[in-house]
Amino acid sequence: MKRLDLIVGERELEKLLESLELAEVPGYTVMKHVTGRGPERVVSEDMEFTGLGANAHVIVFCEQVVLDRIRKNIEPLLNFYGGVAYVSEATAL
């Protein structure tokens, strides 16, 4: 089982979720309004007032075959809009 963590701008979230649906993911979790420190080494608080710059964290648990379809679908989005994706091994308890 694989765990896919995606961090994207909230403005691109709907496009990302459409790509996941096309890949026939079994399900996903979405957390909106996430923030953190990136290469700029600053944690932005602007989104608390305006919503601009807000990110979303999407988590998907799936098998490798589904992950391969996801990768094909989301690479163009990440390359165009930005964002990050990380894959790790996951074991159910």
Steps between C-alpha positions, in 0.01 A plus 500: 500500500623850416431835664499806276522844661422796275533867593346737244352847494132500588424665167625185325332256738195432282719422197710265713195318636366456145833341405479265797145398405618426143766273648224315687644550846322306776466819707693795639519743790510878447620751757457861395674813623831334582813704536861436574852606430645448155809622314413860589552400866190700599165373626235711328211625711337698215252224429336549839355829375477468122519129418765583241796270506309229684603142431322169519644166613356195325580148622433188292556137601509264201677216325792556261288453187272786608800712595637460148173637356501786750856594408412514132200725572652743750850559360376760247307682776795508738734613223267784396354620831762381748456291809672195640427130511668237716451125505571274795424145603193452718400203714154468651485412870 
